[in-house]
Amino acid sequence: MVPFILWSTFVTSLSAGALLLCFQTPPTDGVGVCFIAFAICNGLYACWVSQRTKFCCIMFLKSLEPLSKFPKFPDINRPIYAMLGAGFLWMSLWNLAVIGALNFKFTPLIIILLALSLAWVTEVMRNIANITVSRVIALYYLRGMQSSTQFCFQRALTYNLGSACLGSLFVPTIEALRIVARGLNLLQGEDEFMFSCANCCLGLMDFIFKFGNGWAFVQIAAYGKGFVKASQDTWELFERQEMVRIVDSDITSSICFLTGVCSGSICVIVAAAWTVKVHGGFTATISLHAFCVGYLMTRIAMALPYACVSCYYVCYAENPQNRLFDETIRDRQKMIESRQEVVVPTPRVPARFRRA
């Protein structure tokens, strides 16, 4: 499943970019180049993480096992459907807002702000679904009980709403900056100042990551903690169980992101092929809009597997002796300790630049 998603995203984004380039207009050419550039980066990333895909597949299968064991769990999809419906309605209203923004001054600025608000609201919807599923699965792991999905959903919409809103604002920002810092750290060269700055930025982002990360939603759901407190406690659990290198190399969030990109690229192909025959001058605009809709809706839908994987990691870190967990993570830790597998291949500052 994981390699299929990686390479499907490569194919669909490359196809969408090539299709837009075939229309030979400046707007579509610009958007097409962006898609092709992303496809190239995606192909390189797929090759880079090829050693991690097997363990990621195992974790997906293990974490989704509880959904098939109990009769009450099938309704766990209902919060996802509810958020998808709410997301569709919100995007419909958002379209009207964008049309109305064309009549105001500073139209580009207003549209950018509207786009940011759309991304944030849909991220809140995704995290509400994430918290709902996380509470159901976490209570199963921690207490062996079957919770009411409806009650967990109501709790996520009320008691945990503030943490969902705060996490939706900071988690994507922190993770994006952390990726940028790691990218800078991958650069090769002989400039000691550049490597020192890159290492400093990476260290800073790793420190901030402890106070705001996506793993926190499990403890937010299970214990009702605040976002920052849950982030700190969760990361302390990982450090105590020596799981930092395992969770740090986990590619579940990347797979969810690429699934959204794949869906958005398919929407671009369909929308662009239709629009160029009907409203050729709006092909680039409608293609971007179709991509956003496909990407954001798919991201909401992927809240279920993401929450299940997160619960598996966090609940294992809290109680590794739980009979519901097997030897998967323990075996992974033994492989890391024996150096049979490198799970975090991101290079640090070369030894020649380190001071004694």
C-alpha positions in Angstrom: 0.0 0.0 0.0 2.7 2.5 1.0 4.9 2.1 -2.1 1.7 2.3 -4.2 0.8 5.6 -2.7 4.3 7.0 -3.1 4.5 6.1 -6.8 0.9 6.9 -7.6 1.5 10.4 -6.4 4.5 10.6 -8.6 2.6 9.5 -11.6 -0.5 11.6 -11.1 1.4 14.8 -10.3 3.7 14.3 -13.3 0.6 13.6 -15.5 -1.2 16.7 -14.2 1.9 18.9 -14.8 2.4 17.5 -18.3 -1.3 18.0 -19.2 -1.2 21.6 -18.1 2.0 22.2 -20.1 0.2 20.9 -23.2 -2.3 23.8 -23.1 0.6 26.2 -23.8 -0.6 29.3 -21.9 1.5 31.2 -19.4 -0.8 30.5 -16.3 -1.1 26.7 -17.1 2.6 26.5 -17.9 3.5 28.0 -14.5 1.2 25.6 -12.6 2.4 22.7 -14.7 6.0 23.4 -13.9 5.2 23.4 -10.2 3.5 20.0 -10.5 6.4 18.5 -12.4 8.9 19.9 -9.9 6.9 18.3 -7.1 6.7 15.0 -9.0 10.5 15.0 -9.3 10.9 15.7 -5.6 8.4 13.1 -4.8 10.3 10.5 -6.8 13.5 11.3 -5.0 11.7 11.1 -1.7 10.2 7.7 -2.6 13.7 6.4 -3.3 15.0 7.9 -0.1 12.4 6.3 2.2 12.3 2.9 0.4 13.8 1.2 3.4 11.1 2.6 5.7 8.1 1.5 3.7 8.0 -2.1 4.9 7.8 -1.1 8.6 5.2 1.6 7.8 3.0 -1.0 6.1 3.3 -3.2 9.2 2.3 -0.4 11.4 -0.7 0.4 9.3 -1.9 -3.2 9.5 -1.2 -3.5 13.2 -2.9 -0.2 14.1 -6.0 -0.9 12.1 -6.6 -4.3 13.7 -8.9 -3.1 16.5 -11.4 -1.8 14.0 -12.4 -5.3 12.9 -12.5 -6.9 16.4 -15.5 -5.3 18.0 -19.1 -4.6 16.8 -19.2 -1.0 18.0 -16.1 0.1 16.1 -17.7 0.1 12.6 -19.5 3.3 13.4 -16.1 5.0 13.9 -16.4 6.1 10.3 -19.4 8.3 11.0 -17.3 11.3 12.4 -15.2 11.1 9.2 -18.3 11.3 7.1 -19.7 14.1 9.2 -16.5 16.2 8.8 -16.4 15.4 5.0 -19.9 16.8 4.7 -19.1 19.8 6.8 -16.0 20.4 4.7 -18.0 20.2 1.5 -20.5 22.8 2.8 -17.7 25.0 4.0 -15.9 24.9 0.7 -19.2 25.8 -1.1 -19.6 28.9 1.0 -15.9 29.6 0.6 -16.4 29.7 -3.2 -19.1 32.4 -2.8 -16.7 34.4 -0.5 -14.0 34.2 -3.2 -16.4 35.5 -5.9 -17.4 38.3 -3.6 -13.8 39.2 -2.9 -13.3 40.1 -6.6 -15.4 43.3 -5.9 -13.1 44.5 -3.1 -9.8 46.4 -3.1 -6.6 44.4 -2.6 -8.3 41.3 -4.2 -5.1 39.1 -4.2 -4.5 39.8 -0.5 -8.1 38.9 0.4 -8.0 35.7 -1.6 -4.7 34.7 0.0 -6.3 35.3 3.5 -9.4 33.3 2.4 -7.2 30.4 1.3 -5.3 30.4 4.6 -8.6 30.4 6.5 -9.9 27.5 4.3 -6.7 25.5 5.1 -7.0 26.1 8.8 -10.7 25.3 9.1 -10.4 22.1 7.2 -7.4 21.2 9.3 -9.6 21.8 12.4 -12.2 19.5 10.9 -9.5 16.8 10.3 -8.2 17.1 13.9 -11.7 16.9 15.3 -12.1 13.6 13.5 -8.6 12.7 14.6 -9.4 13.3 18.3 -12.6 11.4 18.0 -11.0 8.3 16.6 -8.0 8.7 18.9 -10.2 8.6 22.0 -12.0 5.5 20.9 -8.8 3.6 20.1 -6.8 4.9 23.0 -9.3 3.9 25.6 -9.4 0.5 24.0 -5.6 0.2 24.4 -5.3 1.8 27.8 -8.5 0.5 29.5 -9.7 -2.3 27.3 -13.1 -0.6 26.9 -15.4 0.1 24.0 -16.3 3.8 24.0 -19.3 5.4 22.3 -18.2 7.0 19.1 -21.0 9.5 19.3 -20.0 10.6 22.8 -16.3 10.9 21.7 -17.4 13.0 18.8 -19.4 15.3 21.0 -16.5 15.6 23.4 -14.1 16.5 20.5 -16.6 19.2 19.3 -16.8 20.8 22.7 -14.2 20.0 25.4 -11.3 19.4 23.0 -12.2 22.0 20.4 -9.7 24.6 21.7 -6.8 22.2 21.5 -7.9 21.1 18.0 -7.9 24.7 16.8 -4.6 25.5 18.4 -3.0 22.3 17.1 -4.3 22.9 13.7 -2.5 26.3 13.6 0.9 25.2 15.0 1.4 21.6 14.0 1.5 22.2 10.2 3.7 25.3 10.7 6.2 23.6 13.0 6.4 20.4 10.9 6.9 22.5 7.7 9.7 24.5 9.3 11.2 21.3 10.6 11.3 19.8 7.1 12.9 23.0 5.8 15.5 22.8 8.5 16.3 19.2 7.6 16.5 20.1 4.0 19.0 22.8 4.7 21.0 20.3 6.8 21.2 17.9 3.8 23.1 20.5 1.7 26.7 19.6 0.9 29.5 22.1 0.8 32.6 23.4 2.5 31.1 26.5 4.2 31.4 26.1 7.9 29.1 29.0 8.6 26.3 27.5 6.5 26.5 24.2 8.2 26.6 25.8 11.6 23.4 27.8 10.8 21.7 24.7 9.3 22.5 22.7 12.4 21.4 25.5 14.7 18.0 25.8 12.8 17.5 22.0 13.0 18.3 22.0 16.7 15.9 24.8 17.3 13.1 23.2 15.4 13.7 19.9 17.1 13.4 21.7 20.5 10.1 23.5 19.4 8.8 20.2 18.1 8.7 18.8 21.7 6.2 21.5 22.6 3.9 21.1 19.5 3.6 17.9 17.6 0.9 15.8 16.0 1.4 12.9 18.5 -0.2 15.1 21.2 -3.7 14.6 19.9 -3.8 11.1 21.4 -3.3 12.4 25.0 -5.6 15.3 24.2 -8.3 12.8 23.3 -7.6 10.3 26.1 -7.0 12.6 29.0 -8.3 16.0 28.0 -4.9 17.7 28.3 -4.0 21.0 26.7 -2.1 21.0 23.4 1.3 22.1 24.8 1.1 19.8 27.9 0.1 16.8 25.8 2.9 17.5 23.4 5.5 17.6 26.2 4.1 14.5 28.0 3.9 12.5 24.8 7.5 13.3 23.8 8.7 12.5 27.3 7.1 9.1 26.9 8.9 8.5 23.7 12.2 9.5 25.3 11.6 7.3 28.3 10.9 4.2 26.1 13.8 5.1 23.7 11.3 5.4 20.8 12.4 8.9 19.5 14.3 7.5 16.6 11.4 5.2 15.6 8.7 7.9 15.7 11.0 10.5 14.2 11.5 8.3 11.1 7.8 7.4 10.8 6.4 8.4 7.4 2.7 8.0 8.3 2.1 11.8 8.1 4.0 11.9 4.8 1.8 9.1 3.4 -1.3 10.9 4.4 0.0 14.1 2.8 0.9 12.4 -0.4 -2.5 10.6 -0.6 -4.1 14.1 -0.5 -1.7 15.3 -3.3 -2.5 12.2 -5.4 -6.2 12.9 -5.0 -5.8 16.6 -5.8 -3.7 15.7 -8.9 -6.5 13.4 -10.2 -9.0 16.3 -9.7 -6.6 18.6 -11.6 -6.5 16.2 -14.6 -10.3 15.9 -14.7 -11.0 19.6 -14.1 -8.4 20.8 -16.5 -9.5 18.5 -19.3 -13.1 19.7 -19.0 -12.3 23.4 -18.4 -10.0 23.9 -21.4 -12.9 23.1 -23.7 -15.5 25.2 -21.9 -13.7 28.1 -20.2 -10.2 28.0 -21.5 -9.1 31.2 -19.9 -9.8 29.9 -16.4 -8.0 26.6 -16.7 -5.2 27.4 -14.3 -7.5 28.9 -11.7 -10.0 26.1 -11.8 -7.2 23.5 -11.8 -5.7 25.0 -8.6 -9.2 25.1 -7.0 -9.8 21.5 -7.9 -6.5 20.5 -6.4 -7.3 22.2 -3.1 -10.7 20.6 -2.9 -9.4 17.1 -3.6 -6.4 17.5 -1.3 -8.3 18.9 1.7 -11.1 16.5 1.5 -8.7 13.5 1.3 -6.8 14.9 4.2 -9.9 14.8 6.3 -10.6 11.2 5.2 -7.1 10.1 6.1 -7.7 11.2 9.8 -8.8 7.6 10.6 -5.6 5.7 9.7 -3.4 8.5 11.0 -5.2 8.4 14.4 -4.9 4.6 14.6 -1.2 4.7 14.0 -0.7 7.5 16.4 -2.6 5.7 19.1 -0.5 2.6 18.6 2.8 4.4 19.1 1.6 6.6 22.0 -0.3 3.9 23.9 2.6 1.5 23.5 5.0 4.1 24.9 2.7 4.5 27.9 2.4 0.8 28.6 4.8 -1.4 26.6 3.7 -4.5 28.6 0.1 -4.3 27.4 -1.0 -7.7 26.1 -2.6 -5.9 23.1 0.8 -5.1 21.7 3.2 -7.6 20.1 6.9 -7.5 19.5 6.8 -5.2 16.4 8.2 -2.1 18.1 10.6 -4.1 20.4 12.1 -5.8 17.4 12.5 -2.5 15.7 14.3 -1.1 18.7 16.6 -4.2 18.7 17.5 -3.6 15.1 18.3 0.0 15.8 20.5 -0.9 18.8 22.3 -3.5 16.7 22.7 -1.0 13.9 21.2 -3.4 11.4 19.0 -0.6 10.1 19.4 3.2 9.9 16.0 4.7 10.7 16.9 8.4 10.6 19.4 8.8 7.7 19.3 12.6 7.9 22.9 13.6 8.1 24.1 16.0 10.8 26.9 18.5 10.5 30.0 16.6 9.2 32.6 15.7 11.8 35.2 17.9 10.2 33.2 21.0 11.2 32.6 19.9 14.8 34.8 21.4 17.4 36.3 19.3 20.1 
